[in-house]
Amino acid sequence: MRTIFSQGRMATLMLAAILPLASLAQTSKDSITLPEPYATPSVQVFVKAIGWKGEQKPIAPPGFEVTKFASGLENPRWIYVAPNGDIFVAEAGTKRKKKKQEDEKDAFFKSKAQNFGSANRITLFRDKDKNGTYESKYSYISGLNQPIGMLVLNNYFYVANTDELLRFDYKPKDTAIISEGKKLLDLPGGGYNNHWTRNIISNPEKTKIYISVGSGSNVAEYGMDNEVRRANILEINPDGSGEKVYASGLRNPVGMDWAPGTKTLWTAVNERDELGDDLVPDYATSVQEGGFYGWPYSYFGQHVDPRQKGKGEDLVKRAIVPDVPLGSHTASLGLAFYRGKAFPEKYRNGMFIGQHGSWNRSVLSGYKVMFVPFANGKPSGPPENFLTGFIADEEKKEVFGRPVCVAELPDGSILVTDDAAKTIWQVKAM
């Protein structure tokens, strides 16, 4: 067993009340015990999404109410809330490869998940009278290529397709994009499992755009020539110029947000597969400019991946230990800080994480929304469950749905996309 120690401490005795025993070793970077690689076999356990029936819905802590915000969508994957309160939803999914093209190492394409194909559109929800009820729905843009990231900046609407960054003219009152989009940047398309997603965010000064680009493989098994500009967060100017790698070694960063009251970018990262049930923990981390986070050579700091032994040794020496481990194979995708005041005090400035759920673990992990408390811009306690109840039958490997993105509305409630159930959930404080 390997143990990492750093200067801070976290009250690990609290953890038993909120997390299963198998996860206790993966809840604090300050004292984390990791098993050896291959301590358990690498397994494939795929779930069947059966949908929510009648009054079934996810479970929030006491004092919160969960309601259905929208249903009947096609893979509602990502949400962007515009400055005027409009809600944009990217409906996009993984495209199924033709059978003869399937790569047996790419286990996702052997799953029975129901979200193959991609709607390739962005849908707009609008609250016309600003009373908190989004009564209008519009098809805003269609004909895209696996869009995820969306951004309103300097009178433009940006869209990150899997293979390019587009910019459209934007008018807040419009209900559809009628202008021709301008390509600002080519991006490396596709990728292992769900690594086709390209999220975007601007800095608080609105002078830079950051793009998350996941790896093209599990652990560079096709060589690093296949990973150019991948497993990175890229930084560009709003016109697409000035590209540089802001941070690297991030296997599949997806959700991004700035910690309130700071100038620190945070991201949620999916770590590698096929090392066993409890390797490697997915994580949320602050992102240091120029920082290297290990992939593919090492994980969680200087733990060398046996499949890359002897490679990248200079990089391994400077690999940064991520801040918040979130459990192995959880597919932690969404990340959003809570800036509102509608939720109780403990949630203010804290971080929500949407976990899509495991396929490479004998016991299901993820399938929930986690919360990490923050104080003074840093984590102040261990991750805890916030929205649960997505697993319908553990034995049968059935789930009602799979959460992805978390977004805050102007009224202080939050939305959670459930792509497998074609639904968006709203959580309000009662």
PAVOLO-755631 format. One record per residue (C-alpha): residue number from 0; z, y negated, x negated. Coordinates in nm, 4 decimals. Last residue first. Layout:
<pts>
    nr          z          y          x
   NUM          Z          Y          X
...
</pts>
This chain:
<pts>
    nr          z          y          x
   429     0.0799    -2.4677     3.7476
   428    -0.0907    -2.4994     3.4087
   427    -0.4585    -2.4207     3.4453
   426    -0.6799    -2.1429     3.3095
   425    -1.0479    -2.1306     3.4099
   424    -1.2552    -1.8159     3.3709
   423    -1.6313    -1.8034     3.3087
   422    -1.8120    -1.4921     3.4271
   421    -2.1089    -1.2675     3.3486
   420    -1.8613    -0.9777     3.3119
   419    -1.9754    -0.8862     2.9581
   418    -2.0006    -1.2538     2.8622
   417    -1.6486    -1.3540     2.9576
   416    -1.6403    -1.7234     2.8667
   415    -1.2979    -1.8867     2.8663
   414    -1.2401    -2.2345     3.0094
   413    -0.9297    -2.4415     2.9448
   412    -0.7328    -2.6878     3.1590
   411    -0.6400    -3.0279     3.0164
   410    -0.8150    -3.2355     3.2831
   409    -1.0950    -3.3315     3.0389
   408    -1.1811    -2.9634     2.9875
   407    -1.0859    -2.7528     2.6849
   406    -1.3131    -2.4780     2.5520
   405    -1.2554    -2.1135     2.4556
   404    -1.5484    -1.8856     2.3688
   403    -1.5687    -1.5066     2.3681
   402    -1.3763    -1.2939     2.6163
   401    -1.4910    -0.9390     2.6971
   400    -1.4844    -0.7933     3.0478
   399    -1.3253    -0.5383     3.2790
   398    -1.2869    -0.2893     2.9967
   397    -1.3308     0.0870     2.9929
   396    -1.2557     0.3097     2.6968
   395    -1.1666     0.5985     2.9298
   394    -0.8275     0.6347     2.7661
   393    -0.7713     0.2585     2.7396
   392    -0.8496     0.1950     3.1048
   391    -0.9146    -0.1598     3.2323
   390    -0.8778    -0.3593     2.9107
   389    -0.9310    -0.7302     2.9901
   388    -0.5706    -0.7782     3.1012
   387    -0.4835    -1.0484     2.8480
   386    -0.4913    -1.4267     2.8122
   385    -0.2251    -1.5762     2.5857
   384    -0.1076    -1.3145     2.3378
   383     0.0714    -1.4475     2.0320
   382    -0.0284    -1.5433     1.6784
   381     0.2666    -1.6005     1.4440
   380     0.4411    -1.9376     1.4062
   379     0.4015    -2.2895     1.2686
   378     0.0343    -2.2878     1.1725
   377    -0.0553    -2.6192     1.0030
   376    -0.1659    -2.9644     1.1209
   375     0.1830    -3.1097     1.1403
   374     0.2915    -2.8308     1.3731
   373     0.0712    -2.5536     1.5058
   372     0.1192    -2.2612     1.7448
   371    -0.1420    -1.9823     1.7334
   370    -0.2694    -1.8546     2.0700
   369    -0.4693    -1.5375     2.1317
   368    -0.7336    -1.4671     2.3950
   367    -0.7909    -1.1021     2.4734
   366    -1.0145    -0.7992     2.4169
   365    -0.8876    -0.7577     2.0599
   364    -0.8015    -0.4081     1.9449
   363    -0.8913    -0.0717     2.0941
   362    -0.7378     0.2291     1.9200
   361    -0.9753     0.4399     1.7069
   360    -1.1259     0.1257     1.5491
   359    -1.4867     0.0264     1.4684
   358    -1.5905    -0.0959     1.8164
   357    -1.3379    -0.3755     1.8612
   356    -1.2972    -0.6687     2.0979
   355    -1.4419    -1.0081     2.1931
   354    -1.1360    -1.1957     2.0711
   353    -1.1214    -1.5626     2.1803
   352    -0.8834    -1.7678     1.9644
   351    -0.6755    -2.0637     2.0879
   350    -0.5182    -2.3053     1.8383
   349    -0.2190    -2.5332     1.8831
   348    -0.2272    -2.9145     1.9001
   347    -0.0156    -2.8992     2.2158
   346     0.0638    -2.5437     2.3216
   345     0.4407    -2.5605     2.2680
   344     0.4629    -2.8793     2.4781
   343     0.3591    -2.7141     2.8044
   342    -0.0082    -2.7403     2.9098
   341    -0.1437    -3.0530     3.0812
   340    -0.1156    -3.2664     2.7678
   339    -0.4545    -3.2065     2.6099
   338    -0.5590    -3.1590     2.2484
   337    -0.5688    -2.7779     2.2358
   336    -0.7532    -2.6569     1.9287
   335    -1.0495    -2.4281     1.9842
   334    -1.1725    -2.1086     1.8204
   333    -1.3990    -1.8463     1.9751
   332    -1.5201    -1.5420     1.7847
   331    -1.2439    -1.3004     1.6824
   330    -1.4186    -0.9627     1.6805
   329    -1.0875    -0.7732     1.6914
   328    -1.1934    -0.5308     1.4153
   327    -0.8659    -0.5733     1.2270
   326    -0.5906    -0.8043     1.3471
   325    -0.5786    -1.1840     1.3584
   324    -0.4833    -1.2834     1.0039
   323    -0.4005    -1.6568     0.9840
   322    -0.4464    -1.8638     0.6668
   321    -0.7216    -1.7001     0.4636
   320    -0.6511    -1.6030     0.1003
   319    -0.9053    -1.7872    -0.1130
   318    -1.1288    -1.5978    -0.3575
   317    -1.1095    -1.7584    -0.7018
   316    -1.0809    -1.4427    -0.9114
   315    -1.3171    -1.2586    -0.6785
   314    -1.5919    -1.5064    -0.7644
   313    -1.5672    -1.4274    -1.1351
   312    -1.5730    -1.0541    -1.0577
   311    -1.8879    -1.0721    -0.8478
   310    -1.9610    -0.7039    -0.8899
   309    -1.7515    -0.4366    -1.0586
   308    -1.6554    -0.2687    -0.7323
   307    -1.8755    -0.3761    -0.4412
   306    -1.8377    -0.0684    -0.2179
   305    -1.4719    -0.0440    -0.3193
   304    -1.4080    -0.3903    -0.1685
   303    -1.1766    -0.5654    -0.4115
   302    -0.8586    -0.7130    -0.2642
   301    -0.8526    -1.0531    -0.4396
   300    -0.8026    -1.2783    -0.1402
   299    -0.8117    -1.1243     0.2030
   298    -1.1285    -0.9354     0.1195
   297    -1.3338    -0.8855    -0.1940
   296    -1.6934    -0.8618    -0.3124
   295    -1.8852    -0.9332     0.0071
   294    -1.7335    -1.1679     0.1075
   293    -1.4345    -1.3203    -0.0696
   292    -1.3433    -1.6535     0.0828
   291    -1.5065    -1.9041    -0.1549
   290    -1.4145    -2.2726    -0.1182
   289    -1.6536    -2.5563    -0.1975
   288    -1.4960    -2.7706     0.0742
   287    -1.1844    -2.5878     0.1862
   286    -1.1949    -2.4329     0.5312
   285    -0.8709    -2.3779     0.7171
   284    -0.8579    -2.0210     0.8311
   283    -0.8719    -1.7936     1.1309
   282    -0.8862    -1.4253     1.0519
   281    -1.0320    -1.0807     1.1064
   280    -0.8179    -0.8235     0.9312
   279    -1.0109    -0.5679     0.7226
   278    -0.9073    -0.2940     0.7355
   277    -0.6611    -0.1450     0.9815
   276    -0.8691     0.1292     1.1416
   275    -1.0657     0.2271     0.8332
   274    -1.3001     0.0783     0.5726
   273    -1.6137     0.0893     0.7924
   272    -1.6403    -0.2749     0.8982
   271    -1.6169    -0.6213     0.7427
   270    -1.4435    -0.9378     0.8636
   269    -1.5205    -1.1547     1.1648
   268    -1.4213    -1.5145     1.0910
   267    -1.2677    -1.7909     1.3042
   266    -1.3071    -2.1405     1.1586
   265    -1.0961    -2.4446     1.0779
   264    -1.2046    -2.7866     0.9465
   263    -0.9362    -3.0148     0.8054
   262    -0.9540    -3.3914     0.8490
   261    -0.6151    -3.3971     1.0163
   260    -0.4422    -3.5273     1.3302
   259    -0.5782    -3.2459     1.5432
   258    -0.7135    -2.9493     1.3418
   257    -1.0911    -2.9768     1.3418
   256    -1.2868    -2.7026     1.5175
   255    -1.5141    -2.4074     1.4410
   254    -1.5853    -2.0779     1.6199
   253    -1.8341    -1.8453     1.4481
   252    -1.7791    -1.7479     1.0853
   251    -1.9295    -1.4090     1.0004
   250    -1.8704    -1.2894     0.6446
   249    -1.7231    -1.6122     0.5072
   248    -1.7885    -1.5876     0.1316
   247    -1.9031    -1.9490     0.1259
   246    -1.7922    -2.3027     0.2104
   245    -1.9763    -2.6363     0.2462
   244    -2.3085    -2.4987     0.1255
   243    -2.5428    -2.7947     0.1047
   242    -2.8202    -2.9398     0.3156
   241    -2.9040    -3.3054     0.2603
   240    -3.1527    -3.3471     0.5422
   239    -3.1392    -3.2229     0.9009
   238    -3.1446    -3.5677     1.0630
   237    -2.7715    -3.5492     1.1413
   236    -2.6965    -3.4887     0.7710
   235    -2.6274    -3.1324     0.6710
   234    -2.3338    -2.9030     0.5873
   233    -2.3638    -2.5248     0.5830
   232    -2.0815    -2.2820     0.6597
   231    -2.1641    -1.9624     0.4804
   230    -2.2079    -1.5878     0.5148
   229    -2.5819    -1.6621     0.4853
   228    -2.7887    -1.9187     0.2972
   227    -2.9572    -1.6338     0.1021
   226    -2.8117    -1.3002     0.2111
   225    -3.1098    -1.0623     0.1761
   224    -3.1337    -1.1381    -0.1960
   223    -2.7687    -1.0307    -0.2022
   222    -2.8576    -0.6653    -0.1666
   221    -2.9259    -0.4417     0.1324
   220    -2.5670    -0.3123     0.1459
   219    -2.4425    -0.6702     0.1386
   218    -2.1157    -0.5752     0.3117
   217    -2.1937    -0.5471     0.6821
   216    -2.5365    -0.7069     0.6763
   215    -2.7235    -1.0314     0.7451
   214    -2.4112    -1.2412     0.6977
   213    -2.3072    -1.5071     0.9473
   212    -2.4266    -1.8681     0.9570
   211    -2.1928    -2.1424     1.0782
   210    -2.3528    -2.4880     1.0858
   209    -2.1689    -2.8119     1.0085
   208    -2.3120    -3.1521     1.1021
   207    -2.2315    -3.4725     0.9140
   206    -2.1920    -3.8446     0.9895
   205    -2.0109    -3.8154     1.3200
   204    -1.6901    -3.9600     1.1682
   203    -1.4939    -3.6751     1.3288
   202    -1.7258    -3.4206     1.1590
   201    -1.9953    -3.2648     1.3723
   200    -1.9983    -2.9072     1.5033
   199    -2.2570    -2.6300     1.5167
   198    -2.2526    -2.2552     1.5916
   197    -2.5262    -2.0163     1.4892
   196    -2.4935    -1.6637     1.6336
   195    -2.7216    -1.3897     1.5000
   194    -2.4304    -1.2108     1.3340
   193    -2.3687    -1.0081     1.6478
   192    -2.4183    -0.6659     1.4891
   191    -2.5990    -0.7248     1.1574
   190    -2.8266    -1.0258     1.1546
   189    -3.0895    -1.2301     1.3311
   188    -3.2413    -1.5462     1.1903
   187    -3.2005    -1.7333     0.8621
   186    -3.2108    -2.0999     0.9667
   185    -3.5031    -2.3428     0.9661
   184    -3.4020    -2.7055     1.0004
   183    -3.4750    -3.0183     1.1977
   182    -3.7103    -2.8776     1.4603
   181    -3.7844    -3.1461     1.7168
   180    -3.7507    -3.0602     2.0844
   179    -4.0068    -3.1852     2.3295
   178    -3.8584    -3.4075     2.5953
   177    -3.7816    -3.3009     2.9519
   176    -3.4308    -3.1733     2.9056
   175    -3.2706    -3.1223     3.2439
   174    -2.9949    -3.2791     3.4537
   173    -3.0272    -3.6261     3.3020
   172    -2.7392    -3.8715     3.3447
   171    -2.6134    -3.8488     2.9854
   170    -2.9560    -3.9184     2.8316
   169    -3.0424    -3.7061     2.5296
   168    -3.3586    -3.6792     2.3200
   167    -3.3753    -3.3283     2.1789
   166    -3.2846    -3.1878     1.8373
   165    -3.3420    -2.8291     1.7253
   164    -3.1739    -2.6218     1.4531
   163    -3.3537    -2.2991     1.3710
   162    -3.3400    -1.9192     1.3488
   161    -3.0558    -1.8081     1.5774
   160    -3.0999    -2.1190     1.7881
   159    -2.8678    -2.4109     1.7233
   158    -2.9176    -2.6815     1.9844
   157    -2.8659    -3.0558     1.9301
   156    -2.8704    -3.3135     2.2097
   155    -2.9464    -3.6605     2.0771
   154    -2.8138    -4.0050     2.1652
   153    -2.6199    -4.0299     1.8361
   152    -2.4546    -3.6874     1.8711
   151    -2.4243    -3.4404     2.1574
   150    -2.3756    -3.0877     2.0225
   149    -2.4620    -2.7302     2.1132
   148    -2.4219    -2.4062     1.9158
   147    -2.5237    -2.0771     2.0760
   146    -2.8967    -2.0366     2.1377
   145    -3.0638    -1.6951     2.1195
   144    -3.4212    -1.8242     2.0985
   143    -3.4853    -2.0974     2.3562
   142    -3.7236    -2.0841     2.6515
   141    -3.4884    -2.2677     2.8843
   140    -3.3057    -2.6006     2.8795
   139    -3.0838    -2.7678     3.1423
   138    -3.0927    -2.5282     3.4365
   137    -2.8577    -2.7114     3.6695
   136    -2.5233    -2.6533     3.8419
   135    -2.3323    -2.8999     4.0595
   134    -1.9824    -2.8708     4.2125
   133    -1.7723    -2.8947     3.8999
   132    -1.4391    -2.9765     4.0613
   131    -1.2014    -3.1921     3.8553
   130    -1.2337    -3.5009     4.0747
   129    -1.4901    -3.6693     3.8477
   128    -1.7273    -3.7503     4.1389
   127    -2.0273    -3.5745     3.9879
   126    -1.8477    -3.2863     3.8186
   125    -2.1444    -3.1331     3.6396
   124    -2.2258    -2.7816     3.5160
   123    -2.5316    -2.7500     3.2891
   122    -2.6971    -2.4224     3.1916
   121    -2.8531    -2.3542     2.8515
   120    -3.1154    -2.0855     2.8178
   119    -3.2235    -1.7888     2.6078
   118    -3.1384    -1.5256     2.8708
   117    -3.0995    -1.2726     2.5899
   116    -3.1457    -0.8977     2.5737
   115    -2.8706    -0.6407     2.5393
   114    -2.5398    -0.7255     2.7019
   113    -2.4421    -0.3952     2.8588
   112    -2.2584    -0.2376     2.5701
   111    -2.3355     0.1325     2.5394
   110    -2.3289     0.1202     2.1624
   109    -2.5957     0.2507     1.9257
   108    -2.7253    -0.0999     1.8536
   107    -2.3787    -0.2059     1.7444
   106    -2.3638     0.0700     1.4874
   105    -2.6070    -0.0924     1.2468
   104    -2.5868     0.1860     0.9903
   103    -2.8262     0.3892     1.2043
   102    -3.0864     0.1169     1.1718
   101    -3.2963     0.0995     1.4827
   100    -3.6606     0.0140     1.4328
    99    -3.8016     0.3272     1.5986
    98    -3.5793     0.2649     1.8991
    97    -3.6998    -0.0902     1.9518
    96    -3.4271    -0.3365     1.8742
    95    -3.2079    -0.4725     2.1496
    94    -3.1646    -0.8482     2.1499
    93    -2.8034    -0.9589     2.1328
    92    -2.7105    -1.2141     2.3946
    91    -2.7569    -1.5703     2.5102
    90    -2.6489    -1.7931     2.7965
    89    -2.5338    -2.1163     2.6321
    88    -2.3115    -2.3087     2.8725
    87    -2.3036    -2.6889     2.8837
    86    -2.0179    -2.8584     3.0636
    85    -2.0493    -3.2287     3.1466
    84    -1.7337    -3.4305     3.0780
    83    -1.9069    -3.7504     2.9606
    82    -1.8342    -3.6704     2.5928
    81    -2.0004    -3.3291     2.6356
    80    -1.8063    -3.0029     2.6734
    79    -1.9837    -2.7234     2.4862
    78    -1.9429    -2.3640     2.5960
    77    -2.0660    -2.0389     2.4401
    76    -2.1584    -1.6852     2.5408
    75    -2.2362    -1.6760     2.9104
    74    -2.4276    -1.3473     2.8930
    73    -2.6305    -1.3910     3.2107
    72    -2.4382    -1.5940     3.4667
    71    -2.3419    -1.4527     3.8046
    70    -1.9981    -1.6094     3.7966
    69    -1.8408    -1.9519     3.7535
    68    -1.4932    -2.1075     3.7322
    67    -1.3028    -1.7970     3.8429
    66    -0.9320    -1.8723     3.8571
    65    -0.6321    -1.8107     3.6316
    64    -0.3045    -1.9921     3.7024
    63    -0.0390    -2.0618     3.4398
    62     0.3391    -2.0913     3.4641
    61     0.4060    -1.7341     3.3586
    60     0.1690    -1.6261     3.0792
    59    -0.1974    -1.5534     3.1643
    58    -0.3435    -1.2290     3.3028
    57    -0.7174    -1.1800     3.3456
    56    -0.8639    -1.1302     3.6942
    55    -0.8881    -0.8732     3.9718
    54    -0.9038    -1.0252     4.3204
    53    -1.2094    -0.8283     4.4306
    52    -1.3575    -0.6315     4.1415
    51    -1.3895    -0.7389     3.7782
    50    -1.6658    -0.5870     3.5658
    49    -1.7117    -0.2325     3.4356
    48    -1.7691    -0.3058     3.0662
    47    -1.7976     0.0273     2.8857
    46    -1.6341     0.0439     2.5463
    45    -1.7588     0.1775     2.2164
    44    -1.5354     0.3660     1.9768
    43    -1.7023     0.4240     1.6414
    42    -1.4760     0.5574     1.3684
    41    -1.4130     0.4842     1.0019
    40    -1.1599     0.7416     0.8906
    39    -0.8047     0.6363     0.8087
    38    -0.6649     0.5362     0.4693
    37    -1.0320     0.4681     0.3890
    36    -0.9468     0.1528     0.1926
    35    -0.5778     0.1327     0.1033
    34    -0.3521    -0.0082     0.3710
    33    -0.2740    -0.3803     0.3871
    32     0.0719    -0.5309     0.3908
    31     0.0937    -0.9003     0.4696
    30     0.3778    -1.1334     0.3785
    29     0.2836    -1.5014     0.3757
    28    -0.0613    -1.4294     0.5181
    27     0.1086    -1.3607     0.8482
    26     0.0119    -1.1353     1.1406
    25    -0.1574    -0.8329     0.9922
    24     0.1273    -0.5972     0.9047
    23     0.2644    -0.6186     1.2564
    22    -0.0630    -0.5025     1.4126
    21     0.0124    -0.1302     1.4237
    20     0.3496    -0.2046     1.5835
    19     0.1909    -0.3662     1.8890
    18     0.2268    -0.7432     1.9208
    17     0.4465    -0.9816     2.1205
    16     0.8017    -0.8577     2.1118
    15     0.7628    -0.6858     1.7779
    14     0.6553    -1.0121     1.6190
    13     0.9782    -1.2050     1.6340
    12     1.1282    -1.0047     1.3473
    11     0.8452    -1.1314     1.1296
    10     0.9879    -1.4832     1.1118
     9     0.7349    -1.6426     0.8793
     8     0.7805    -1.7414     0.5175
     7     0.5970    -1.9807     0.2853
     6     0.5556    -1.9455    -0.0908
     5     0.3098    -1.6597    -0.1082
     4     0.3410    -1.2807    -0.1102
     3     0.0618    -1.0256    -0.0800
     2     0.1431    -0.6570    -0.0386
     1    -0.0683    -0.3550    -0.1162
     0     0.0000     0.0000     0.0000
</pts>
